[in-house]
Amino acid sequence: MIVVLRLEGALQSWGEKAKWEVRDTTTMPTKSGIVGLLACCFGYKRGDPAIVDLYRRVRLAVRAEKPGSLLYDYHTVEGMPILYNAEGKPKSGGNTIVSKRYYLQDACFTGFLETDPLLAKEIQEALCNPKWVPFLGRKSCPPSKPIFVETVDEYRSLEDAAMNYPSEYTSGSSQILIDCDEGLVVRMDQISNVSKREFAQRRLKYLLSSPRREE
């Protein structure tokens, strides 16, 4: 069973190496980010082992309908006060942190989640009636359209669905990233320790498709 998702918004940000002052975004949604979105809809708290279980029970393919463009945001954050004298009084100024944050603007992706029928039904229910408001990678990136599209079972495989599912936008070739143990593409978005936010390598492969336009 395959759950079809629409990931579209004015801004999206899918970090792979996002730590400290630099918050990057990949060019296509990450599996850890999409599972995090689902966990938000289910109402799972950060560190809940159910998030890892959810990650392991789904296979993912993502198709770029509109790749969008990269946006850089100059962002400042108030740092911790710097103690500088015997009285322990904070130093005035000088502790502002400059944070580099990157986003995809005006992008749209179709996500395909392959899983068992029971979990597919639970995902549909969670997306249509989320416990918490879902977002596209960061809380500042709300979706512009409903995320759940439909559940389908007429395709032979996840790859078949990603290659041939009708497109609302594309008239040419679309880039696809799909889970593949023998894939040559490597991403650091496999959840290994959800409480410590630690990730391992995930293997994928690139495909190109020319799906028919949605009537």
Helices and strands as residue ranges (DSSP letters): E 2-12, E 22-23, H 31-42, H 49-56, E 59-66, E 69-78, E 96-114, H 117-128, E 148-152, H 158-164, E 174-179, E 185-193, E 198-209
